Amino acid sequence: MPDVPANLVAKLDAAGRRFDAVADEMNDPAVASDAARIVAAAKEHARLGRIVRPYRRWADLGRQIDEAREILDDPSAEGDMKQLARAEVADLTGRREGLFEEIKRQLVMSDAAEIDSVLLEIRAGTGGDEAALFCADLLGMYGRYAEKRGWKVETLSATPTPLGGFREVVVNVKGAGVYQRLGFEGGGHRVQRVPRTETQGRIHTSAATVAVLPEPENIDVEIDWAADVVEHVSRAGGPGGQNVNKVSSAIRLEHTPTGITVSMRDEKSQHKNRAKARRILAGRVYDHHRSAQLAAEAAARKSMIGSGDRSQRVRTYNFPQNRCTDHRLRGAGQEGVNYNLQNVIAGDLDALIDALITQETARRLADL
């Protein structure tokens, strides 16, 4: 395999030293008896372990390859021994190259891998009723993908339309690797098809926006709920009987430092509406600060995972041609890479997302 850049080896060696140091800290009685410190240390140790353990396996394979090559270079070695050594070098080299790809991916994507809970927001864009129906299709697609990966989905807020679509829907998705994979879904999604409401068979183009926000359950986001958040309480209104119309259960939260607002009226209980609204507000505030930080650090990297750039068209779903094109992936025609739309809508997103992860890994490695 090609020579490994010295700066990459230096980062991996530094990660290894820190991994061992954190392990020593966890064995320190003073740290072990402090709940906050031991939890933080355990998380850092787990994150570093995803990088250091494969790196050390990779290094060990390198030593085994060197030993096998010594046999090949030994003029006194018998032919059978050399044949076995040659086969071993080929096998170990293939395994080592595959392991190195994993190491590179973990090195630059490990922060995202730590986040196992996200808020997935889907909003109808241009296209009226058809855009709302497209939102429902996207929600179903993500729901099927979550089911395939064993993730849990909880609907937090939804604004349905009479035809079965959604003006807006917010769901919580929890599971291993959820942000590392769904983080690429943020942006503009466009659909081209004949709408249900179209009587003359004409193809229409509609759009929806998707935002993927890390749920800051264990993420450093400071919100002073008493000083910085203004709460408005009102009656929910609409169907649901006298309780809905007479009891003030609807909640609207306004985060004054950022101007971000969240309204919640799905539940009959004011307490439940407040709890859901706070979860969504915390996610949006975290995303606001994170987006500003990313913009300051790398304004040109608009496609970075989880940037949530709503103006960016990331994907087109062309139903007449059964084609799903991701415009961030560059093919021979530079217009994006195509996938089978029927499979994508069915929740088979792994091939597409794997390609995005590979591309993002290469981009981040280039910036190291």
N, C-alpha and C positions, 0 to 999 in steps of 0.2 A: 504494500500500500504506500501511497505517497508520504513524504515526510510530514510530520505533524508540526504546525507552526509553534515556535518557541513561546509566543505569548499565550497560546492556548494551553500548553503544558504547564506554564507558570501558574495560570489560573486554576488548573486542576490540582496541582500540587498544593496550592494555597488552600483550596477547598478541603483537601485531605488533612492538612494540619489543623484546620478549624474543626473538622469533624472529630478528630481525636481530642482536641481541647474541650469541646462541648461534652464529649463523653466523660472526660475527667471531672468537669463541673457537675455533671449529673450525679457523680459518685460522692461529691462533697456533701457532708451532712448539713452544712449551712444552706446549700441550695435545695437539697432534697426536702428539707423541712419548711421551705418557703413555697407555698402553692403556686404563686404567680411566676416565680423564677423557674421552677421545675417544669411547668407547662410550657413556658417560652423556650426553655432549653430543649425540651423534648420535640417541639415543633421544628426548631432549627436543625436538630440532629436528624430528624426524619427527612427534611428537605435536602440537607447535604448528603444524606445516605443515598438518595436517588441518583446522585452524581458520583460520589466517591466509590461506592461498592462496584458499579460496573467499570469504573476507571481502574480499580485495582485488579479486577478480573482481566481487563484488557492488558494491563502491564504483565500479569502472570502468563497470559497467552504469549506475549512477546518473548518472555524468557524460555518458554517451552519451544517456540519456533527457533530461537537461537541454538538451543541444545540439539534439535533435530538437524539443523544446518551444519553443525559441527560434525555430525556423522557423515553428511554428504560430502564435506570437505576433507574428510579423513581418508587418505589413500589406502590405508590398511583395512578399512571397513569392508565387510563382505557385501556381495551384490544384493542378497536378500535383505540385509540390514538397510542398505541404501534405498532399496525400493520401498520398504516400510517407512523410512524417514521422509522420503519424497511425498508419499501419500499423506503422512502426518502434517507436513508443512502446508500442503494444499488445504487440508481440512481446517487446521488451526488458523490459517490466514483468512479463510472465508469467515470463520466465526469471529475473528478479531475485527475484521472490517465492519461486519454487521453491528458488533458491540460498540464500535467507535461512533457509528451513526446515532445510536441510542444515547451515548455520552454527550455528543454535541447538542442533541435535542433537549436533554435534561438540563444541560448547562445554561441554556438561554431561555428555557420555557418553564423552569422549575417553580417560579413564583406563581404562574398561572395554575400549575398543577396542584398547588396548595388549596385553592379555592374550590370548595365543594358545594356551594350554594349560590345561585344567581337569580336575579329578577329578570324575566324575559318579557319585554313590552312590545306588543305588535299594534300598530296604528294604521288605519286606512288612510291612503293618500289620495291622489287624483283618481277619479273613476267612479265616484258615487257608490251606488249599490254594489257594483261589480268589485270595487276596491274592498268593500266590507266583506264580501264573499271570499275574496282572496285572503283576507286576514284569517278567516275561518279555515281555509285550506292550509295556510302556514301553521296555524295552531295545531291542526291535526297532524301535519308532517312532523313537527317537533315532538308532539305527544307520542307518535309511533316510534320515533328515534329514541326517545327517552325510555320507552318500554323495552326496546331491543337492548339497551345498555343497562337496564336495571335501575334507572333513576326514578325518583319520586316527583310527581308533578302536583302542585296545589294551585288552584285558581284563586287569586287575591282580589281581582277586580275585572268586571266585564261590562261592556256597553253593547248589548246585542241589537240587531236590526230585524225588522219584520220578516225578511227573506232568509234569515238564518246566518247572517254574517255578523261581523263585529266592527264597530267604529273604533274600539280600543279594547284590548284585553291584556291583563298583567298576570303572569303566573310565576310561581316559585318552582325552580327545578333544583333538586338536590341529588348528589351522587358523586362518586369518585371521578375526577377528571372533567367535571361538568363545565367549568369555565375555560379550561384549556381547549375544549372542543367547541362549545357553543359560542365562545368569545368572538369567533370569526363571523358570526351571523349578523353582527351589527351593521346597519346601513340600509340603503334603498333596494327594495326588491320589486321587480317589474314583471307583470304577467301579460301575455298576449294570447287571446283566445276569443271565441264567440260567447258572449255572456248569455246567461239564461234569459235575460230580459230582451235580447236581440231577436227580432222577428224576421230579419232579412239576411241572416247568416253572415253579417259583417264581423270581422275581427277587430276587437277593441284592445287598447293598451291601458292598463290600470297599474296602480302602484300601492305599495305599503312600506312602512318603515319599521325596522326591527332595532331594538336597543337591548343590549345584554349587560346588566349591571351586577357586579359582584355584591352579594348581600353581605353587608359589613358586620356579620355576627361576631367574628373574631378579627376584624380588620380595624386599624386605627382610624376611626372617624369620630371626631368630637362634636357633639351637638348638645348645646345647653337648652334643654326642652323648656325650661321656665323662662329664660331671658331672650332666646333667639327664635322661638317658635310661637306664632300667634295662632290660637285655635278658635275656629268659628263653628258653632253648633246650630243645626237647623233641623226642621222636619224633613224626613226623607221624601215624602210625597209619592205619587204613583200607586200601583196596585199593592195590595198586601193587607187591606183591612184597616180598621180604626187605629190599631197600634201604630202603623206606619205613618198615618196622617196626623196623629195627635202627639206622639212622643218625639222629642227632639233627639234623633239618633244619628242623623247624618253629620259627618265630621269633615271640616276643611282645615288643613294645616298649611301655614305659610312660614317658610324659613326666611326671616327678614335679611340676613346677611347676603343670601344669594338670590332671593326673590322666587325660589322654587316653591310651588304649591302642589298639594295633593288633596283630592276630594275622595271620600269614601262613603257610600250609602248602601252597599250591598247587603249588609247584615241588619237585623232588627235591633241588635244590641249596640248601644253607643260605645260600650267598652270594646267590643270586637272590631267595630269600625275604626276606633282610635288605634288599636294595636296594629291592624293591617296598614293604616295610613302611615304610621310611624315607620314600619318596615320599608315601605316604598320610598318615603321621604329620605330615610337614612341612605338607601341605595343611590338615590338620585344626587344627594349631596356629596357622597363619596365619589360618584362618577364625575360630578362637576369639578371637584378639586383634582382628581386624577387626570381628567382631560386637559385641564389647564397646565398641569405639570408636564404631561407628555408634549403638549404644544410648545412649551418653553424649551424642552430638551431636544425635540426633534420635530420641527414643524413640517418637514417634508415627508415624514413617514405616516401619511394619512391612513394607510391600511393596517397599521399596527393592531394586534389583537385587542379587541375590546374597546377600541377608540370611540365606537358609537357615532361615527360621522354620518349624520342623517342625510347629508346632501350627496353622499357617494353612492352611485349605483353599483351594487356589488354583484347582482345576479339577475338574469332574465329567465322566465319560465315560459317557453313557447309551446303551447299545447298542440296546435296544428302539426308541428314538426316533431312532437314528442322529444323536445330538446331543452335541456337546462344548461345555460351558459354562465359560468362564473367568470366575471370580467377581470378579476384580480390575477387569475392564472393565465399566463401568456402562452398561447399555442403558436403554431407556425404562422397563422394569419394575424397574430397580435390582437385578436378580438376576444380572446378568452378561450377556455377549454370547455368542451361540451360533454354532458352526461345524459343518460337516459332519464327523461323526465318522469316517466311512470315509476321508475325505481326510486327516484329522489322523493317524490310525493309520498311514496309508500314508507318513507323513513330510512331508506338506505343511503345515508349521508357519509358513511365512513370513508369511502374512496375520495370523495370531494374534500372532506375536511383533512384527511391525511395529506393530500396534495398541498393544501394551504399551510399546514403545519411545516411541511418540508420547505416550502418557499420562505416562510417567516423565519425558520431556523437559519437558513442560509443568509438571509438579510441581517439578522442579528449577529451572527458570527462575523460577518464582514465589518460590523461596527465595533467589535471587541477591541 
